[in-house]
Amino acid sequence: MRRQAPDQGDGATLARSAAAASPDPSVPVRAVITIGRPASEIYKLWRDFENLPRFMSHIRSVEVLDRLSSRWHVSVSGRDDLTWDAVVSYAYDRTKQALMLETKRATALREAIRACRNGGIVSVVGVYGGLIDKFPMGSLLNRGLTMRGGQCHVHRYLEPLMGRIERGEIDPSFVITHRLRLDQAPEGFEMFLTKKDSCEKVVLSA
């Protein structure tokens, strides 16, 4: 019996399978690396592509051609060396910003989709609305990725979380970094906005 590819004869089954609920297949990966240098210095080192071979063994060399273009020479196990020319994609975003034609900058979302393993899940939470430029739909579709998202479903989680707090199973107070009076609300907002004094959560009281 000839086996058909999903997009040739069984698209409906593939769609049903993709939409069905399934156990969480994710594998948690946690690592803490402390680099004793300023973030600006680290970014400057990384952004100069000619530095990448210093800490990425498969990259033989990167030749910067101009402000946005570069030529990469990469060694791939079992194959000949590969060479290609690349262009920094955020130039498109910067141009639209300057002309005030931008919609939503999807830089982080594009990187998440590119970094996700084939058949994996990209989860987007929080406020991420509006129209998006240069969305990599081809990568999402061709690699069989699942995309999920939404803001926190407060009504769904409030009751079970409150029950666990009342039973002493969890203590959420660790998220509170500052306590201020109600009349200090503007000061608290500015502190949170600028992350002054490592501010994460402000609680106001009368």
N, C-alpha and C positions, 0 to 999 in steps of 0.2 A: 504494500500500500504506500502510495506516495504521500509524504508528509508535507502539508502546506504551511507556509509561513503565516503568522498571525494576521499580517496585513493583506494576505491574499484570499483567505477563505474563512477566517474565524475572528473577525474584528469584534463582533458582538460579545463573544466569550471573553476576549481580552479586556474589553471595556468593563464588563461585569466584574471580572477578577480584580481589576485595578480599583474599582469603587468599593469593593467589599471590605468590611472591617477585618483586620487581622492582628495577631499579637505583634507587639512592638519589636521590630527586627534590629533596632539600633544597638550599637555596641558603645558603651560609654568609654571615652578616652580622656583621661585627666593628666595634666602635667603642669608643673609650676617651675618656671625658669626665671631666675632673677638676673638681670643684666645691669650692672652698676654704672650705667651711662645715661645721660639725658635722652628722652624720647626723640628730640629733634636731631640729635647726633646719630642715633640709630637709623632713623628714617633717611637721613641724608646719605648714610653709608649704603643702605639697601636701594635707594632710588638711583644711585650711580650704578647702572647695570654692569659696568666693567669690574665692579667688586664682587659680583655673584660667584665667579669661579673660586673665590677664596673660601667659600663655605658650602658650595653645591658641587659635589664631585663630578656629576654627569655633564656639567657645563664646561666646555673646554675654553671658550672665550666669548666675549660680547664686545663688538665694536660699535661704539656710538657714532652714528653718521651725522646727525644733527640734533636739534632740540627734541624732536619727537620720534625720529627713526633710529633703528639699531639693527645690526646683523649678528645673528646668534649661531654659534657652532657648538653642537651638542653631541655627546657620545652615547649611543644606545646599545645596550648589551645584545650581542648576536646580530647586529646590523652595522652597516657602514655609518660613518658620522653623518649627521644631518646639519644642514645649513638653511637658514631662512631669514628674511627681513621682516621686522616687526614695527608697528606704529603704536604709540601710546594712545589708548582709546579715550582717555578722559579729555583729550583735546576737543572732542565733539561736545562734551558737556560744558567745558569752559567757554566755548564759542557761543553756545546757546544762552549761557548765563549772561555773557557780556551784551548780547543782543536782547536780553529779557524775553527770550522765547522758550525758556526751559519749562518742562513740566516737573516730573519727579526724577531726581537723580537716583538711578538704580545701581550704583557702583557696587555696594555691598551685596545686593541681591544677585547681580551677575557673577560675582566671585563665588557666592555660595553655591550657585548652580554648577559652575565650572569645577568646583572642588568636590562636589558630591559624587560618591561612587555610583557606577551604573546600577540602575534599579533601586537606588536609594530614595530617601525622603528629604525634601527641603521644607523646613518649617519656618514660617514667617509670623512673628507675633508683634503686638503693639500697634502703633499708629503708622501705617504705611499705605496711604491712599493716593488717589489721583492717577492720571495717565503716566505711563512710564516709557521713556525713550530706550531704544536699542535693547529690547527684551529678548534674550536668547531662546526663543521658542523652539528652534531646531534642536538645540542641545537637550532641552527638556524632553522633547518628544522622542528623538532618535535614541536616547539612552534610557528610556523607560523610567524617568523620574516621577515621583509623586510629590505634589506640592500641597501643603496644608497651611492654613493661617487663620488669623482672627485675633481680636483683642480678648483679654481675659473674660471668661464667662462667669461673671461675679455671682449671679443667681444660682449657677450650678455648683460652685465650689464653696459658697459662703456657709451654708448649714453644716456640711461635714467638717470644714476647717474650724468653725466655731466650737463644734463638739470636741474636737481634739485639743483645742486650746483650753477649754473648760476642764477637761480630764487631765491636763498637765502633760499631754503627750508631746506637744511642741510649744516652743516659746518664740513668738515672732518679734519680741522686743529688740532683738539684735539689729533689726533694720533701722531703728530709731537712733540717729546720731546727734540730734539737737532738739531741745525742748525750749520753747519761747512763749512769751505772753501773747495774747491775741492782738494787742496793739503793735506787736513787733512783726506782724505778718509780712509787710513789704520787705523788711530786712531779711526775714527768713526766705522769701521767694528769691531775692537777689543772691543770697548765700547758696541756695539750691541750684540756681541757674548757672552760677559761675563755679560751682563746686568748691567754694571757699571752705577752708578748714575740713576738707574731705567730707563735705556734707552730702548725705544720701537721702535722709528722710527727716522732715521737721514735724514735730507735734506741737500744736498751739493749744494753750489753755487760758481760760478767763482769769 
